[in-house]
C-alpha cells in the first residue's frame, strides 16, 4: 500500500478513482492475510464516501485527504456502526453519534474502511487482551504487534490500509508503531478532541495517527487537530500548518537531548547500538546532542499504574448491565446483576486494573498511593519543563526490546507493564511524541521517539521527516504483506 502522499497524487491525476481504491482494499482483505487487525468492516459506508469524494475531485474541490482510506480504532464512536472497545461488554453496541475525530476526517473526505482491533478498553501493551482474539504482527505472525492500538499498527505495517487512527494513554500509539516498523504520533494532551473516544484514563488519553511516514502523520493531524467545545479538555489554540516546513533544513543551533542513564538502565543491551546510530544520524543532520537528566523519570511506571487504573475504575463504573452493554439473564437481585454482568463482560486485564484502581481510591489507599502519585506526576512534568530550557527535543527508545511472542505478556503481566517504561512519562507530562522506525534486530523492527515541548508537533514532524529523508527503515515491508 502506498503512502497517503502518493495516493493523493494518484487520485488528483486520475490514475484511479477513490471508489476503485476502496474496492481494491476490500478485495485484498478478502484474500488475506488480515492479521486479525479489523473487528468490523464498513464497505457500504466506505463506498458511499468514496463516490462523494470522486465527485469532489471531479469538481476540483477536494482537500488534503479527500478520497483517502482510513481505519478507526474501535473505541472511537461511529454513528450507526458497532463500537466495541474489543470487549464483550460492548460487543453489540451501536453508537448513535460520531466521535469528533471521526467526524472531522469524514468531513475531510476520508473513507472509513472499518474498525480496528485493540486491547480491551485500551488496556494492554501487546494487543492480546481483545475479546476478538490477539492481533498478529505482520513481521512474524507468532509475535505481538504491541498495544493497545495493535490492530491499527498491524494493518498499516501489513499494507492493508495506508493509515489508521489510534489512542495513546501510556504509549499505545508509539509502542505498536515501534514494534511494527511504522510511524505514529501522540499529540499534546488537548490538541485532538476526546469527544466520542470511549475513555480509559481521561487525564492521559490522546487520539492520534498511525501511518508510513511523518509526512502522512502531518497530513492526518492537520485535519484531526483543533478546539472542540464538546470536550472540556480541548485546548483553544491555533493549529499551525504542519506540512509547511517539513522539507526545510533543520534550524541551526538545534539541540537534542539524550537521557543516557535512563536508556542504559532499561534498554536491552543487544539493541543499544541501533539507538546510538539514531543520535549519530541527527548529528549528521546538524543537531547538537546534549546529555540531560530527568531525575524522576524512573518513577513514571509506578505513577502511571496508580493513576491510570484509578481513572479506569471510575470511567468503567458506567458499564453496569443496566443502561447499555452486556447484561446477564436471570439475575435474582440488583447486586447479582451488576456483579455477573461485569464479571462476564470485562476481560481479565480490565478486571485487574479496575481492582487496582478501586483500591488506590479507597479510604486506605487514597492518601498513601493516589495523592502521592499525583505529586510525583507534577515532578515529572517539571523535569521535562526544565529540560526543554536546555534542548529543543528529546530522543529515546519507544520500547525496550523487539516484539515478544504472543502469549508471553499474559503469562507475566508485570513484564508487560515494564515494556511501557519509555512511553509512560510523556503521557504523565501531557507532551507530544513522534515514534519512528530505526532499524531491525532478528528481522523485527525497532523504533525510537522524538519528544517535544507542549504543542510542538510541528517541530517533531519536521525532525521526523528529515530523518526519514536520509534513512529507509520506513520503506521496509514485511515479507507476508
ZIWO-V736962 format. One record per residue. N is the residue number from 1. RES is the residue in one small letter. OMEGA is omega in whole degrees, -180 to 180 (* if undefined). BURIAL is # if it has 24 or more other ideal C-beta (glycine too) atoms within 12 Angstrom, else .. D_FIRST is the distance of its C-alpha to the first C-alpha in whole Angstrom. Layout:
n	res	omega	burial	d_first
N	RES	OMEGA	BURIAL	D_FIRST
N	RES	OMEGA	BURIAL	D_FIRST
This chain:
n	res	omega	burial	d_first
1	x	-180	#	0
2	x	174	#	4
3	x	175	#	7
4	x	-179	#	9
5	x	-179	#	11
6	x	177	#	10
7	x	177	#	9
8	x	179	#	13
9	x	-179	.	14
10	x	179	#	13
11	x	-177	#	14
12	x	-180	#	17
13	x	174	.	18
14	x	179	.	18
15	x	171	.	15
16	x	-179	.	14
17	x	176	#	15
18	x	179	#	14
19	x	178	#	16
20	x	179	#	14
21	x	-180	#	10
22	x	179	#	12
23	x	178	.	13
24	x	179	#	10
25	x	180	#	9
26	x	177	#	13
27	x	179	.	13
28	x	179	.	10
29	x	177	#	12
30	x	-177	.	15
31	x	-180	.	15
32	x	-2	.	14
33	x	-179	#	14
34	x	177	#	14
35	x	-174	#	15
36	x	-176	#	18
37	x	-178	#	15
38	x	169	#	17
39	x	180	#	20
40	x	171	#	20
41	x	-174	#	18
42	x	-175	#	19
43	x	-179	#	18
44	x	179	.	21
45	x	-176	#	21
46	x	-179	#	17
47	x	176	#	18
48	x	178	.	21
49	x	-180	#	20
50	x	179	#	17
51	x	177	#	21
52	x	179	#	22
53	x	179	#	19
54	x	177	#	20
55	x	178	.	23
56	x	179	#	23
57	x	178	#	21
58	x	-179	.	24
59	x	-179	.	26
60	x	179	.	25
61	x	-178	.	25
62	x	175	#	21
63	x	-175	#	21
64	x	-173	#	18
65	x	-175	#	16
66	x	176	#	17
67	x	-179	#	15
68	x	-177	#	12
69	x	179	#	11
70	x	171	#	12
71	x	-177	#	14
72	x	172	#	17
73	x	-169	#	19
74	x	165	#	22
75	x	171	#	25
76	x	-179	#	24
77	x	179	#	26
78	x	-172	#	25
79	x	177	.	27
80	x	-177	.	28
81	x	178	#	26
82	x	171	#	26
83	x	-166	#	26
84	x	-170	#	27
85	x	-180	#	26
86	x	-175	#	26
87	x	172	#	30
88	x	-179	#	32
89	x	-177	#	34
90	x	-175	#	32
91	x	-175	#	30
92	x	-179	.	31
93	x	176	#	31
94	x	-176	.	30
95	x	177	#	30
96	x	-178	.	32
97	x	177	.	30
98	x	167	#	27
99	x	180	#	27
100	x	180	#	27
101	x	178	#	23
102	x	-179	#	22
103	x	-179	#	24
104	x	-178	#	24
105	x	175	#	20
106	x	177	#	21
107	x	177	.	23
108	x	176	#	21
109	x	179	#	19
110	x	-176	#	16
111	x	-176	#	15
112	x	-178	#	16
113	x	-180	#	14
114	x	-179	#	16
115	x	-169	#	18
116	x	176	#	17
117	x	-172	#	19
118	x	168	#	22
119	x	-176	#	25
120	x	-178	#	28
121	x	177	#	29
122	x	-178	#	27
123	x	179	#	29
124	x	-177	#	28
125	x	-173	#	26
126	x	178	#	24
127	x	175	#	23
128	x	-178	#	26
129	x	176	#	28
130	x	176	#	26
131	x	-178	#	28
132	x	177	#	25
133	x	-178	#	25
134	x	174	#	23
135	x	178	#	19
136	x	176	#	18
137	x	-179	#	17
138	x	-180	#	14
139	x	177	#	16
140	x	-172	#	19
141	x	178	#	19
142	x	-179	.	23
143	x	-179	#	22
144	x	179	#	22
145	x	-170	#	19
146	x	-178	#	21
147	x	6	#	22
148	x	-179	#	23
149	x	-175	#	19
150	x	177	#	18
151	x	179	#	16
152	x	-178	#	14
153	x	-178	#	14
154	x	-179	#	13
155	x	178	#	10
156	x	-178	#	8
157	x	-178	#	9
158	x	177	#	8
159	x	180	#	5
160	x	-174	#	7
161	x	-174	#	6
162	x	-176	#	6
163	x	179	#	10
164	x	171	#	13
165	x	177	#	17
166	x	173	#	19
167	x	-176	#	23
168	x	178	#	24
169	x	177	#	28
170	x	-179	#	29
171	x	-170	#	25
172	x	166	#	23
173	x	-171	#	20
174	x	-179	#	21
175	x	175	#	22
176	x	175	#	19
177	x	180	#	17
178	x	-175	#	19
179	x	178	#	19
180	x	175	#	15
181	x	178	#	14
182	x	-178	#	13
183	x	179	#	15
184	x	-176	#	17
185	x	167	#	20
186	x	-179	#	23
187	x	171	#	25
188	x	177	#	29
189	x	-179	#	30
190	x	-179	#	31
191	x	179	#	29
192	x	-176	#	26
193	x	174	#	28
194	x	-179	#	29
195	x	-179	#	30
196	x	173	#	29
197	x	-178	#	28
198	x	-165	#	30
199	x	166	#	31
200	x	178	#	32
201	x	-166	#	34
202	x	-178	#	34
203	x	-177	#	35
204	x	-174	#	32
205	x	175	#	29
206	x	173	#	26
207	x	-180	#	23
208	x	-176	#	20
209	x	168	#	17
210	x	-176	#	14
211	x	180	#	11
212	x	-168	#	9
213	x	174	#	12
214	x	179	#	16
215	x	177	#	16
216	x	177	#	13
217	x	177	#	16
218	x	178	#	18
219	x	-178	#	17
220	x	-180	#	17
221	x	180	#	20
222	x	-180	#	22
223	x	-179	#	22
224	x	-170	#	22
225	x	174	#	25
226	x	-178	#	29
227	x	178	.	32
228	x	-178	#	32
229	x	179	.	36
230	x	-180	.	35
231	x	-176	#	34
232	x	178	.	37
233	x	179	#	35
234	x	-176	#	33
235	x	179	#	34
236	x	-175	.	36
237	x	-179	.	34
238	x	177	.	33
239	x	-179	#	29
240	x	174	.	28
241	x	-175	.	26
242	x	-177	#	23
243	x	-168	#	22
244	x	-173	.	25
245	x	-177	.	26
246	x	-175	#	22
247	x	178	.	23
248	x	175	.	27
249	x	179	.	28
250	x	-178	#	29
251	x	178	.	33
252	x	180	.	36
253	x	-179	.	37
254	x	-180	#	34
255	x	180	#	35
256	x	-177	#	33
257	x	175	#	35
258	x	-178	#	34
259	x	-171	#	36
260	x	-177	#	37
261	x	-179	.	39
262	x	-178	#	37
263	x	-176	#	34
264	x	-180	.	36
265	x	-167	.	38
266	x	-178	#	35
267	x	178	#	32
268	x	-173	#	32
269	x	-174	.	34
270	x	178	.	32
271	x	179	#	29
272	x	-175	.	31
273	x	179	.	31
274	x	-178	#	27
275	x	172	#	28
276	x	179	#	31
277	x	178	.	28
278	x	180	#	26
279	x	178	#	30
280	x	180	.	31
281	x	179	#	27
282	x	173	#	28
283	x	177	.	32
284	x	178	.	31
285	x	175	#	29
286	x	-178	.	33
287	x	173	#	33
288	x	-180	.	36
289	x	-177	#	35
290	x	176	#	38
291	x	-178	.	39
292	x	176	#	40
293	x	172	.	41
294	x	-165	#	40
295	x	-173	.	43
296	x	-174	#	42
297	x	-179	#	38
298	x	180	#	39
299	x	-176	#	40
300	x	-179	#	37
301	x	-179	#	36
302	x	-179	#	40
303	x	-178	#	40
304	x	-176	#	36
305	x	163	#	37
306	x	-174	#	40
307	x	-177	#	39
308	x	176	#	36
309	x	178	#	38
310	x	179	#	40
311	x	179	#	38
312	x	-179	#	36
313	x	177	#	40
314	x	-178	#	41
315	x	-176	#	37
316	x	177	#	37
317	x	-179	.	41
318	x	-178	.	40
319	x	-172	#	39
320	x	180	#	42
321	x	-178	#	42
322	x	-172	.	44
323	x	178	.	42
324	x	-179	.	38
325	x	-176	#	36
326	x	179	#	37
327	x	-179	#	41
328	x	177	#	43
329	x	172	.	46
330	x	173	.	50
331	x	-175	.	50
332	x	179	.	54
333	x	178	.	54
334	x	179	.	51
335	x	179	.	51
336	x	178	.	50
337	x	178	.	47
338	x	-172	#	46
339	x	-176	.	46
340	x	179	.	45
341	x	-180	#	42
342	x	179	#	40
343	x	-180	#	41
344	x	-173	#	39
345	x	-178	#	36
346	x	176	#	35
347	x	-172	#	34
348	x	-178	.	36
349	x	178	#	34
350	x	179	#	34
351	x	180	#	38
352	x	-177	#	38
353	x	176	#	37
354	x	-180	#	39
355	x	177	.	42
356	x	-178	#	42
357	x	179	#	42
358	x	179	#	45
359	x	-175	.	47
360	x	176	#	46
361	x	180	#	47
362	x	-177	.	50
363	x	-179	.	53
364	x	-177	.	53
365	x	-171	.	50
366	x	-178	.	50
367	x	-174	.	52
368	x	-174	.	51
369	x	-172	#	47
370	x	-178	#	46
371	x	179	.	48
372	x	179	.	48
373	x	178	#	44
374	x	178	#	44
375	x	-180	.	46
376	x	175	#	44
377	x	178	#	41
378	x	179	.	43
379	x	178	#	43
380	x	178	#	40
381	x	179	#	39
382	x	176	.	42
383	x	179	#	41
384	x	-180	#	38
385	x	178	.	40
386	x	-179	.	42
387	x	-178	#	39
388	x	168	#	38
389	x	179	.	41
390	x	-173	#	40
391	x	179	#	37
392	x	180	#	34
393	x	179	#	31
394	x	178	#	31
395	x	172	#	29
396	x	179	#	29
397	x	174	#	27
398	x	-179	#	25
399	x	-175	#	26
400	x	-177	#	29
401	x	177	#	27
402	x	-179	#	24
403	x	-179	#	23
404	x	173	#	26
405	x	177	#	26
406	x	179	#	26
407	x	-176	.	29
408	x	-177	.	31
409	x	177	#	31
410	x	178	#	32
411	x	-177	.	35
412	x	-177	.	35
413	x	-179	#	35
414	x	177	.	36
415	x	178	.	34
416	x	178	#	31
417	x	-179	#	33
418	x	-179	#	33
419	x	-179	#	30
420	x	-172	#	29
421	x	-176	#	32
422	x	-172	#	30
423	x	-173	#	28
424	x	-176	#	31
425	x	-179	#	33
426	x	177	#	31
427	x	179	#	31
428	x	179	#	35
429	x	178	#	35
430	x	-173	#	33
431	x	176	#	31
432	x	179	#	27
433	x	-179	#	25
434	x	179	#	22
435	x	-177	#	20
436	x	175	#	18
437	x	-177	#	17
438	x	179	#	20
439	x	-177	#	21
440	x	171	#	21
441	x	-177	#	24
442	x	179	.	24
443	x	-179	.	21
444	x	-174	#	20
445	x	171	#	18
446	x	179	#	21
447	x	175	#	21
448	x	179	#	23
449	x	174	#	24
450	x	-177	#	26
451	x	-179	#	28
452	x	173	#	30
453	x	-176	#	33
454	x	177	#	33
455	x	179	#	31
456	x	180	#	29
457	x	-179	#	26
458	x	179	#	26
459	x	-180	#	27
460	x	-179	#	25
461	x	176	#	22
462	x	178	#	23
463	x	180	#	24
464	x	180	#	21
465	x	180	#	19
466	x	176	#	22
467	x	-178	#	21
468	x	174	#	18
469	x	-178	#	19
470	x	175	.	21
471	x	-178	#	19
472	x	-179	.	16
473	x	-180	#	16
474	x	180	#	13
475	x	-177	.	11
476	x	-179	#	12
477	x	174	#	10
478	x	-178	#	12
479	x	-177	.	13
480	x	-173	.	13
481	x	*	#	9
